[in-house]
Amino acid sequence: MKSLLITNQQKAKKINTYTNIVLFVALLAVLVVIDMTSNSFDMIVKVLQKGCVYAIVAVSMNLLNGFTGLFSLGQAGFMLIGAYVFSIFSVKDANRATVFSFSGEPLVDFELPLIVAIVLAGIVAAIFAFLIGLPVLKLKSDYLAIATLGFAEILRTIIQWDKLGRLTNGSFPISKLNSFKDLLKDTPFDKLSYVIPFFLVALVCIGFIALLIKSTYGRAFKAIRDDEVAAEAMGINLAKHKMISFVTSSFFAGIGGAMYAVYVGSTNAAPFTSALTYEILLIVVIGGIGSLSGSILASFLYIASQEWWLRGLDSGEFMGLRLPLFRNGFRLVVFSVIIMIFVLFFRKGIMGDKEFSPVGLFNGIVSLPKNIAAKFNKKSKKSTKAEVTE
């Protein structure tokens, strides 16, 4: 029986591997078709681009909150750092004088390659995370969340100050940034500059986090999450591993901020509020705390629902229906109700703490009628026992 079980596990692993490869190739083909047949302003392109950005940040937050057990709410702050670092080094040389004209001389007088600027954005965010982590990682639970949230709000407020020390609504904007379209201009891949680059950057970032979680560091993170006292007794350096998790998460949040700047085409402090952090946290909870594939799936479902599928509720017509309720702002009401229902009835999220598995999905679908029948029989037996007792 034991050898049979190992054989079945090996078969399931092979099937999962081959199926995932096929699904990846099919997804890549679909994205290529979308890039070849769409314009930069098409809704599907915008949804996929923003979904990739949110997937990077959600997975980075899940690494910290879900796998290490550190409740941090500073993602918007690290995204803000990444967005501004990328923007400062990505303004086209021809536009640098006009973009920085409101503040006199530009902060830097040269332009970095796009990919280098994105990586630099993550590095600077990681440096800030290291400096902030020295004091705040000694805190636990809600105190850590308050400290990191305070850091993000302080940073955003400082950037919103103008020369006279007045608080403005998003001071220091930077526009006319380089994009993947500029990077791939005059190459055979010029048409593949809308979705594919976002997808590839997200793939590299999430792939690195997945490898980290599967490493000895990832196992140490999970041990800290489950029981800090037991982890320390096993010889795990708590301060070191917490710092590694915090800095790594912030590095990818910084990259997410840079990608957000690429998506928008400009940078402004106004979007990076605490509400953005709560959005990312909500995506992590919906996808499943401790599930990378859950965070990815929830990111695209969240963005598609918010930005695309429910748009008709604001325009007066939805799925061919016209009702007086369908007016500006009603989309957010419906979206909030959907989230409340989901959180109430799917408390573990879409994936729980498990990862996507084609074999698991197939087995779940096949065994669904049997599980429903078993639950029904269990309820009927309980009611029969109650009647006998009476």
C-alpha positions as CSV (number, residue, x, y, z in Angstrom):
1,M,0.0,0.0,0.0
2,K,2.9,2.3,0.9
3,S,4.6,1.8,-2.5
4,L,1.4,2.2,-4.3
5,L,0.8,5.5,-2.5
6,I,4.3,6.7,-3.5
7,T,3.6,5.7,-7.1
8,N,0.4,7.6,-7.1
9,Q,2.1,10.7,-5.7
10,Q,4.8,10.4,-8.4
11,K,2.2,10.1,-11.1
12,A,0.3,13.1,-9.7
13,K,3.5,15.1,-9.6
14,K,4.3,14.3,-13.2
15,I,0.7,15.0,-14.3
16,N,0.8,18.3,-12.5
17,T,4.2,19.3,-14.1
18,Y,3.1,18.4,-17.6
19,T,-0.3,20.1,-17.2
20,N,1.2,23.2,-15.7
21,I,3.6,23.5,-18.7
22,V,0.7,23.1,-21.1
23,L,-1.3,25.7,-19.2
24,F,1.7,28.1,-19.2
25,V,2.2,27.8,-22.9
26,A,-1.5,28.2,-23.6
27,L,-1.6,31.4,-21.3
28,L,1.5,32.8,-23.1
29,A,-0.1,32.2,-26.5
30,V,-3.3,34.0,-25.3
31,L,-1.3,36.9,-24.1
32,V,0.6,37.1,-27.4
33,V,-2.7,37.2,-29.3
34,I,-4.0,39.9,-27.0
35,D,-0.8,42.0,-27.5
36,M,-1.0,41.5,-31.3
37,T,-4.7,42.4,-31.6
38,S,-5.1,45.1,-28.9
39,N,-4.3,48.7,-28.3
40,S,-2.6,50.1,-25.2
41,F,-5.9,51.7,-24.1
42,D,-8.1,48.6,-24.4
43,M,-9.7,47.6,-21.2
44,I,-8.4,44.0,-21.3
45,V,-4.9,45.3,-21.6
46,K,-5.3,47.7,-18.7
47,V,-6.8,44.9,-16.5
48,L,-4.0,42.5,-17.3
49,Q,-1.3,45.1,-16.7
50,K,-2.7,46.2,-13.4
51,G,-3.4,42.6,-12.4
52,C,0.3,41.7,-12.9
53,V,1.3,44.7,-10.7
54,Y,-1.1,43.8,-7.9
55,A,-0.1,40.1,-8.2
56,I,3.6,41.1,-7.5
57,V,2.7,43.2,-4.5
58,A,0.1,40.7,-3.1
59,V,2.6,37.8,-3.3
60,S,5.2,39.9,-1.6
61,M,2.8,40.8,1.2
62,N,1.8,37.1,1.5
63,L,5.4,36.2,2.0
64,L,5.5,38.5,5.0
65,N,2.0,38.1,6.5
66,G,1.1,34.6,5.3
67,F,4.4,32.7,5.5
68,T,6.4,34.5,8.2
69,G,3.5,35.6,10.3
70,L,4.5,39.3,10.5
71,F,1.5,41.6,10.2
72,S,2.9,44.5,8.3
73,L,0.9,47.3,6.6
74,G,3.7,49.2,4.9
75,Q,3.3,48.0,1.4
76,A,2.0,51.3,0.0
77,G,5.0,53.1,1.4
78,F,7.5,50.7,-0.2
79,M,5.5,50.9,-3.5
80,L,5.8,54.7,-3.2
81,I,9.6,54.5,-2.8
82,G,9.8,52.2,-5.8
83,A,7.6,54.3,-8.0
84,Y,9.5,57.5,-7.3
85,V,13.0,56.0,-7.6
86,F,12.0,54.4,-10.9
87,S,10.4,57.7,-12.2
88,I,13.4,59.9,-11.2
89,F,15.7,57.7,-13.3
90,S,13.3,57.0,-16.1
91,V,12.3,60.4,-17.4
92,K,13.4,60.6,-21.0
93,D,16.4,62.9,-21.5
94,A,14.5,65.0,-24.1
95,N,11.7,65.6,-21.5
96,R,13.8,66.0,-18.3
97,A,13.9,69.9,-18.4
98,T,10.2,70.2,-18.8
99,V,9.2,67.5,-16.3
100,F,11.4,69.0,-13.5
101,S,10.8,72.6,-14.5
102,F,8.6,73.2,-11.5
103,S,11.4,72.3,-9.0
104,G,14.4,73.8,-10.8
105,E,17.2,71.4,-11.5
106,P,16.4,67.7,-11.9
107,L,17.5,65.4,-9.1
108,V,19.6,63.4,-11.6
109,D,20.7,64.5,-15.0
110,F,20.9,61.1,-16.7
111,E,18.5,58.2,-17.7
112,L,18.9,54.6,-16.8
113,P,17.7,51.6,-18.9
114,L,14.2,50.6,-18.0
115,I,15.0,47.2,-16.4
116,V,17.9,48.7,-14.4
117,A,15.6,51.4,-13.0
118,I,13.0,48.8,-12.0
119,V,15.6,46.8,-10.1
120,L,17.1,49.9,-8.5
121,A,13.6,50.8,-7.3
122,G,13.4,47.5,-5.5
123,I,16.9,47.9,-4.0
124,V,16.2,51.3,-2.6
125,A,12.9,50.1,-1.1
126,A,14.8,47.1,0.4
127,I,17.4,49.5,2.0
128,F,14.6,51.6,3.6
129,A,13.1,48.3,4.8
130,F,16.3,47.3,6.4
131,L,16.7,50.6,8.2
132,I,13.1,50.6,9.4
133,G,13.2,47.0,10.3
134,L,16.0,47.4,12.8
135,P,13.6,49.0,15.4
136,V,10.1,47.9,14.2
137,L,10.7,44.2,13.8
138,K,11.2,44.0,17.6
139,L,7.4,44.7,17.8
140,K,4.8,42.1,17.4
141,S,1.3,41.7,16.0
142,D,-0.8,44.9,15.9
143,Y,2.1,47.1,17.1
144,L,4.2,46.1,14.0
145,A,1.2,46.8,11.8
146,I,0.7,50.3,13.3
147,A,4.5,51.1,13.0
148,T,4.7,50.1,9.4
149,L,1.4,51.9,8.5
150,G,2.7,55.0,10.2
151,F,5.9,54.8,8.2
152,A,4.0,54.7,4.9
153,E,1.8,57.6,5.9
154,I,4.7,59.8,7.0
155,L,6.6,59.1,3.8
156,R,3.6,60.0,1.7
157,T,3.0,63.2,3.7
158,I,6.6,64.3,3.3
159,I,6.5,63.8,-0.5
160,Q,3.2,65.8,-0.6
161,W,4.8,68.9,0.9
162,D,5.7,71.7,-1.5
163,K,8.5,74.2,-1.3
164,L,6.7,76.4,1.2
165,G,5.9,73.5,3.6
166,R,2.3,73.3,2.6
167,L,0.5,69.9,2.3
168,T,-0.8,69.4,-1.3
169,N,-2.8,66.8,-3.0
170,G,0.1,64.8,-4.5
171,S,3.0,67.2,-4.9
172,F,6.1,66.4,-6.9
173,P,4.5,64.6,-9.8
174,I,6.8,63.0,-12.4
175,S,5.5,62.2,-15.9
176,K,6.8,61.4,-19.4
177,L,8.4,58.1,-18.2
178,N,10.0,55.5,-20.4
179,S,7.8,52.4,-21.1
180,F,8.2,48.9,-22.5
181,K,6.9,50.4,-25.8
182,D,10.0,52.6,-25.9
183,L,12.2,49.8,-24.8
184,L,11.0,47.5,-27.7
185,K,10.6,50.2,-30.3
186,D,12.1,49.4,-33.7
187,T,12.5,45.7,-32.7
188,P,10.6,42.6,-34.0
189,F,8.9,42.5,-30.5
190,D,7.5,46.1,-30.8
191,K,3.9,44.8,-30.8
192,L,4.5,42.6,-27.8
193,S,5.0,45.6,-25.4
194,Y,1.6,45.9,-23.7
195,V,1.0,42.7,-21.6
196,I,3.9,40.3,-22.2
197,P,6.6,42.5,-20.4
198,F,4.3,42.9,-17.3
199,F,3.7,39.2,-17.4
200,L,7.4,38.3,-17.6
201,V,8.4,40.7,-14.8
202,A,5.6,39.3,-12.6
203,L,6.7,35.7,-13.5
204,V,10.3,36.4,-12.5
205,C,9.3,38.1,-9.2
206,I,6.8,35.5,-8.1
207,G,9.1,32.6,-9.2
208,F,11.9,34.0,-7.0
209,I,9.5,34.2,-4.0
210,A,8.3,30.7,-4.7
211,L,11.8,29.4,-4.7
212,L,12.6,31.2,-1.5
213,I,9.6,29.7,0.2
214,K,10.7,26.2,-0.9
215,S,14.2,26.8,0.4
216,T,15.5,26.3,4.0
217,Y,14.8,30.0,4.6
218,G,11.1,29.4,3.6
219,R,10.9,26.6,6.1
220,A,12.4,28.8,8.8
221,F,9.8,31.5,7.9
222,K,7.0,29.0,8.4
223,A,8.4,27.8,11.7
224,I,8.5,31.4,13.0
225,R,4.9,31.8,11.8
226,D,3.7,28.7,13.6
227,D,5.6,29.1,16.9
228,E,8.4,31.6,17.5
229,V,9.5,29.9,20.8
230,A,9.8,26.5,19.2
231,A,11.6,28.0,16.2
232,E,14.1,29.7,18.4
233,A,14.6,26.5,20.4
234,M,15.4,24.7,17.1
235,G,18.2,27.1,16.4
236,I,16.5,29.6,14.1
237,N,17.8,33.1,14.4
238,L,14.5,35.0,14.7
239,A,15.9,38.5,14.1
240,K,17.9,37.4,11.0
241,H,15.0,35.6,9.3
242,K,12.4,38.2,10.1
243,M,14.7,40.8,8.5
244,I,15.3,38.7,5.4
245,S,11.5,38.2,5.0
246,F,10.8,41.9,5.6
247,V,13.5,43.2,3.2
248,T,12.6,40.7,0.5
249,S,9.0,41.5,0.7
250,S,9.8,45.3,0.5
251,F,12.1,44.7,-2.4
252,F,9.3,43.2,-4.5
253,A,6.9,45.8,-3.2
254,G,9.3,48.4,-4.6
255,I,9.4,46.6,-7.9
256,G,5.6,46.6,-7.8
257,G,5.6,50.3,-7.3
258,A,7.9,50.8,-10.3
259,M,5.6,48.6,-12.4
260,Y,2.7,50.7,-11.2
261,A,4.5,53.8,-12.5
262,V,5.1,52.1,-15.8
263,Y,1.4,51.1,-15.9
264,V,0.2,54.7,-15.2
265,G,2.9,56.5,-17.2
266,S,3.6,58.9,-14.3
267,T,4.1,59.0,-10.6
268,N,2.1,60.9,-7.9
269,A,2.0,60.4,-4.2
270,A,-1.8,60.5,-4.0
271,P,-2.6,56.9,-5.0
272,F,-0.2,55.4,-2.4
273,T,-2.5,55.8,0.6
274,S,-3.3,53.3,3.3
275,A,-6.3,52.3,1.3
276,L,-3.9,50.7,-1.3
277,T,-2.4,48.6,1.4
278,Y,-5.8,47.5,2.6
279,E,-6.6,46.6,-1.0
280,I,-3.6,44.4,-1.2
281,L,-4.3,42.8,2.2
282,L,-7.9,42.1,1.0
283,I,-6.5,40.4,-2.1
284,V,-4.3,38.2,0.1
285,V,-7.2,37.2,2.4
286,I,-9.5,36.5,-0.6
287,G,-6.8,34.4,-2.3
288,G,-5.8,32.5,0.9
289,I,-3.2,33.5,3.5
290,G,-0.2,31.3,2.7
291,S,-1.1,30.6,-0.9
292,L,0.9,32.2,-3.7
293,S,-1.4,30.9,-6.5
294,G,-4.4,32.2,-4.4
295,S,-2.9,35.7,-4.3
296,I,-2.3,35.7,-8.1
297,L,-5.8,34.5,-8.9
298,A,-7.4,36.9,-6.4
299,S,-5.4,39.8,-7.9
300,F,-6.8,39.3,-11.4
301,L,-10.3,38.6,-10.2
302,Y,-10.3,41.7,-8.0
303,I,-9.0,44.0,-10.7
304,A,-11.3,42.5,-13.4
305,S,-14.3,42.9,-11.1
306,Q,-13.5,46.4,-10.0
307,E,-12.3,47.9,-13.2
308,W,-14.2,45.9,-15.9
309,W,-17.0,43.5,-15.2
310,L,-19.0,45.8,-12.8
311,R,-18.5,49.0,-14.8
312,G,-22.0,48.8,-16.3
313,L,-23.5,49.3,-12.8
314,D,-22.2,52.9,-13.0
315,S,-23.3,53.6,-16.5
316,G,-27.0,52.8,-16.1
317,E,-27.0,49.4,-17.9
318,F,-25.7,46.1,-16.7
319,M,-26.1,42.8,-18.7
320,G,-28.9,44.3,-20.7
321,L,-30.8,45.5,-17.7
322,R,-31.7,49.1,-17.0
323,L,-32.6,50.0,-13.4
324,P,-32.8,53.3,-11.5
325,L,-30.2,51.9,-9.0
326,F,-27.6,51.6,-11.8
327,R,-25.9,55.0,-11.3
328,N,-22.5,56.4,-10.6
329,G,-21.0,54.8,-7.4
330,F,-23.4,51.8,-7.4
331,R,-20.6,49.5,-8.7
332,L,-18.6,50.1,-5.4
333,V,-21.7,49.2,-3.3
334,V,-22.2,45.9,-5.2
335,F,-18.4,45.2,-5.1
336,S,-18.4,45.7,-1.3
337,V,-21.3,43.3,-0.8
338,I,-19.6,40.6,-2.9
339,I,-16.5,41.0,-0.8
340,M,-18.5,40.7,2.5
341,I,-20.3,37.6,1.3
342,F,-17.0,36.1,0.2
343,V,-15.3,36.8,3.5
344,L,-18.2,35.5,5.5
345,F,-18.7,32.2,3.6
346,F,-15.1,31.5,2.3
347,R,-13.1,32.4,5.4
348,K,-10.0,30.6,4.2
349,G,-10.1,32.2,0.8
350,I,-10.1,30.7,-2.7
351,M,-7.1,28.4,-2.1
352,G,-6.8,28.4,1.7
353,D,-3.2,27.6,2.4
354,K,-2.8,25.3,-0.7
355,E,-1.4,25.9,-4.1
356,F,-3.0,25.3,-7.5
357,S,-2.8,21.7,-8.6
358,P,-4.5,20.4,-11.8
359,V,-4.7,16.9,-10.2
360,G,-6.2,18.3,-7.0
361,L,-8.7,20.4,-9.0
362,F,-9.7,17.3,-11.1
363,N,-10.0,15.1,-8.0
364,G,-12.1,17.8,-6.2
365,I,-14.5,18.1,-9.2
366,V,-14.9,14.3,-9.4
367,S,-15.4,13.8,-5.7
368,L,-17.8,16.8,-5.3
369,P,-21.0,14.8,-5.7
370,K,-19.7,12.2,-3.2
371,N,-18.8,14.9,-0.7
372,I,-22.2,16.6,-1.0
373,A,-23.9,13.2,-0.5
374,A,-21.8,12.5,2.5
375,K,-22.6,15.8,4.1
376,F,-26.3,15.2,3.4
377,N,-26.2,11.7,4.9
378,K,-24.4,13.1,8.0
379,K,-27.1,15.7,8.5
380,S,-29.9,13.1,8.1
381,K,-28.2,10.8,10.6
382,K,-28.0,13.6,13.1
383,S,-31.7,14.5,12.7
384,T,-32.6,10.8,13.0
385,K,-30.6,10.5,16.3
386,A,-32.3,13.6,17.6
387,E,-35.8,12.1,16.8
388,V,-34.9,8.8,18.5
389,T,-33.6,10.7,21.6
390,E,-36.9,12.6,21.8
